[in-house]
Amino acid sequence: MLLAGTYDGVYRAGGPRFDSARKVLDSGRVLRVRRFEGWDGTFAATKTGLYRTTDGGDSWTNLGVPREEVYSVVGDTRGERLYAGTHPAHLYVSEDGGDSWRELEGFQDLPSREEWYTPRHRDEAHVRSLGVHPDAPDRVIAGVEVGGVHVSDDRGETWTEREAGLHDDVHHVLILGPDEYVASCGGGLYRTRDAGETWTRLDEALDHTYFREAFFHEADADSGDGVLYAAAARSSPGTWSGANGADAALFESRDGGDSFEALAYPGRPEEVVLAWTTHDGEVLAGTNDGRIVVRDLDGWVGGGQLPAGVSSLLGSP
């Protein structure tokens, strides 16, 4: 099953790629479509709530998070605690599968909390990214736009700032291991191997700095070591229209981010890749113009077109 979260709802593919798709959730803008180890079904974090489907997308239930605009969601690997991050930047947990919610008030006690805002988002911030790793099941990693990366080692009850040396406009945190993350930010691409105590900037040799999301594929056909993918634009979405478009780029690294190669893809340079997934061993990406592109042995090729920009993808490994 292939699902796409878009600017106007969730679509399900009718074929092996997105050559045919049908809207299955009319939710407005979708931020994340995700599935978690230890949990039944699929979750969609949207600006009208957090939804769950257990029948492949034919029916959805709004889980009633206390704040309507849900930007991120993650379930712990024990299947016990479901976390939801919202706009404005608050964090909630459910211990009964989404039937009831409790705010994690310790998240509001972080020293930098009063500095989390951006004029572009009503002078507020949101929890744009949430992650856990099975080797550290009590640790929750939160990325805030605009507000940095923060880590809890007690299942979200208390938090520590992990933003020293990191740009604070955090769009996504890719969890590679219990201590290794890659943060895509409005001012660069960063890696930590000590759970955010220190960060290394990975894009210093590149000519793009506005990163939206990175993705790692372990089973790439060309390399047994796996490939780190990252996509970027010259600047923020307000500059993505006009004659020059976004001047976007897609990068691949086969050495964990130490070096990158820029590759052409359908829609470049006007369209920015915002979402990634794997399906049947292939890597798929989605752009802000609704285009799906697929990585094959010869490069990136077209994989279908959706009627709205793609913000999240979910396939089968």
MOQUIRA-V274202 format. One record per residue. N is the residue number from 1. RES is the residue in three letters. SS is DSSP state (~ for helix, > for strand, _ for the rest). NEAR is the number of other C-alpha atoms within 8 Angstrom. Layout:
n = [N;N]
res = [RES;RES]
ss = [SS;SS]
near = [NEAR;NEAR]
//
This chain:
n = [1;2;3;4;5;6;7;8;9;10;11;12;13;14;15;16;17;18;19;20;21;22;23;24;25;26;27;28;29;30;31;32;33;34;35;36;37;38;39;40;41;42;43;44;45;46;47;48;49;50;51;52;53;54;55;56;57;58;59;60;61;62;63;64;65;66;67;68;69;70;71;72;73;74;75;76;77;78;79;80;81;82;83;84;85;86;87;88;89;90;91;92;93;94;95;96;97;98;99;100;101;102;103;104;105;106;107;108;109;110;111;112;113;114;115;116;117;118;119;120;121;122;123;124;125;126;127;128;129;130;131;132;133;134;135;136;137;138;139;140;141;142;143;144;145;146;147;148;149;150;151;152;153;154;155;156;157;158;159;160;161;162;163;164;165;166;167;168;169;170;171;172;173;174;175;176;177;178;179;180;181;182;183;184;185;186;187;188;189;190;191;192;193;194;195;196;197;198;199;200;201;202;203;204;205;206;207;208;209;210;211;212;213;214;215;216;217;218;219;220;221;222;223;224;225;226;227;228;229;230;231;232;233;234;235;236;237;238;239;240;241;242;243;244;245;246;247;248;249;250;251;252;253;254;255;256;257;258;259;260;261;262;263;264;265;266;267;268;269;270;271;272;273;274;275;276;277;278;279;280;281;282;283;284;285;286;287;288;289;290;291;292;293;294;295;296;297;298;299;300;301;302;303;304;305;306;307;308;309;310;311;312;313;314;315;316;317]
res = [MET;LEU;LEU;ALA;GLY;THR;TYR;ASP;GLY;VAL;TYR;ARG;ALA;GLY;GLY;PRO;ARG;PHE;ASP;SER;ALA;ARG;LYS;VAL;LEU;ASP;SER;GLY;ARG;VAL;LEU;ARG;VAL;ARG;ARG;PHE;GLU;GLY;TRP;ASP;GLY;THR;PHE;ALA;ALA;THR;LYS;THR;GLY;LEU;TYR;ARG;THR;THR;ASP;GLY;GLY;ASP;SER;TRP;THR;ASN;LEU;GLY;VAL;PRO;ARG;GLU;GLU;VAL;TYR;SER;VAL;VAL;GLY;ASP;THR;ARG;GLY;GLU;ARG;LEU;TYR;ALA;GLY;THR;HIS;PRO;ALA;HIS;LEU;TYR;VAL;SER;GLU;ASP;GLY;GLY;ASP;SER;TRP;ARG;GLU;LEU;GLU;GLY;PHE;GLN;ASP;LEU;PRO;SER;ARG;GLU;GLU;TRP;TYR;THR;PRO;ARG;HIS;ARG;ASP;GLU;ALA;HIS;VAL;ARG;SER;LEU;GLY;VAL;HIS;PRO;ASP;ALA;PRO;ASP;ARG;VAL;ILE;ALA;GLY;VAL;GLU;VAL;GLY;GLY;VAL;HIS;VAL;SER;ASP;ASP;ARG;GLY;GLU;THR;TRP;THR;GLU;ARG;GLU;ALA;GLY;LEU;HIS;ASP;ASP;VAL;HIS;HIS;VAL;LEU;ILE;LEU;GLY;PRO;ASP;GLU;TYR;VAL;ALA;SER;CYS;GLY;GLY;GLY;LEU;TYR;ARG;THR;ARG;ASP;ALA;GLY;GLU;THR;TRP;THR;ARG;LEU;ASP;GLU;ALA;LEU;ASP;HIS;THR;TYR;PHE;ARG;GLU;ALA;PHE;PHE;HIS;GLU;ALA;ASP;ALA;ASP;SER;GLY;ASP;GLY;VAL;LEU;TYR;ALA;ALA;ALA;ALA;ARG;SER;SER;PRO;GLY;THR;TRP;SER;GLY;ALA;ASN;GLY;ALA;ASP;ALA;ALA;LEU;PHE;GLU;SER;ARG;ASP;GLY;GLY;ASP;SER;PHE;GLU;ALA;LEU;ALA;TYR;PRO;GLY;ARG;PRO;GLU;GLU;VAL;VAL;LEU;ALA;TRP;THR;THR;HIS;ASP;GLY;GLU;VAL;LEU;ALA;GLY;THR;ASN;ASP;GLY;ARG;ILE;VAL;VAL;ARG;ASP;LEU;ASP;GLY;TRP;VAL;GLY;GLY;GLY;GLN;LEU;PRO;ALA;GLY;VAL;SER;SER;LEU;LEU;GLY;SER;PRO]
ss = [_;_;>;>;>;>;_;_;>;>;>;>;>;_;_;_;_;>;_;_;>;>;>;>;>;_;_;_;_;>;>;>;>;>;_;_;_;_;_;_;_;>;>;>;>;>;_;_;>;>;>;>;>;_;_;_;_;_;_;_;>;>;_;_;_;_;_;_;>;>;>;>;>;>;>;_;_;_;_;_;_;>;>;>;>;>;>;_;_;_;>;>;>;>;_;_;_;_;_;_;_;>;>;_;~;~;~;~;~;_;_;_;~;~;~;_;_;>;~;~;~;_;_;>;_;>;>;>;>;>;>;>;>;_;_;>;>;>;>;>;>;>;>;>;>;_;_;>;>;>;>;>;_;_;_;_;_;_;_;>;>;_;_;_;_;_;_;_;_;>;>;>;>;>;>;_;_;_;_;_;>;>;>;>;>;_;_;>;>;>;>;>;_;_;_;_;_;_;_;>;>;_;_;_;_;_;_;_;_;>;>;>;>;>;>;>;>;_;_;_;_;_;_;_;_;_;>;>;>;>;>;>;>;_;_;_;~;~;~;_;_;_;_;_;_;_;_;_;>;>;>;>;>;_;_;_;_;_;_;_;>;>;>;_;_;_;_;_;_;_;_;_;>;>;>;>;>;>;>;_;_;>;>;>;>;>;>;_;_;_;>;>;>;>;>;>;_;_;>;>;>;>;>;>;>;_;_;_;_;>;>;>;>;>;_;_;_]
near = [7;13;12;13;17;16;11;10;14;15;13;13;14;10;8;7;10;14;11;9;11;8;9;11;10;8;12;10;12;18;15;15;15;10;9;11;9;8;9;6;10;12;13;14;15;16;13;10;15;15;12;12;13;10;7;9;10;7;10;10;7;8;10;10;13;5;8;11;11;18;17;14;15;12;13;15;13;8;10;10;12;14;12;14;17;16;13;9;11;13;13;12;12;13;10;8;9;11;8;10;11;7;8;12;8;10;12;8;7;10;5;7;9;6;6;12;12;11;7;5;8;6;8;12;15;14;18;15;15;15;11;16;11;8;6;8;12;10;13;13;13;13;16;18;16;12;15;15;14;12;13;14;10;8;10;12;10;10;12;8;9;12;12;7;7;8;11;12;12;18;16;13;17;11;11;9;8;11;10;12;14;13;14;16;17;14;9;14;13;14;12;14;10;8;12;12;9;11;12;8;9;12;11;6;5;6;7;13;15;14;17;14;14;16;10;9;11;8;9;11;6;5;9;8;9;11;14;13;12;12;15;14;14;11;12;9;6;6;9;12;8;6;4;8;11;15;12;15;14;13;11;12;13;12;8;8;9;7;9;9;7;8;9;9;10;8;7;11;10;11;13;15;13;14;12;13;11;13;11;6;8;9;11;13;13;17;15;13;9;13;15;14;14;12;11;8;6;5;9;11;10;9;12;11;9;11;5;10;13;18;16;15;16;13;10;8;6]
//
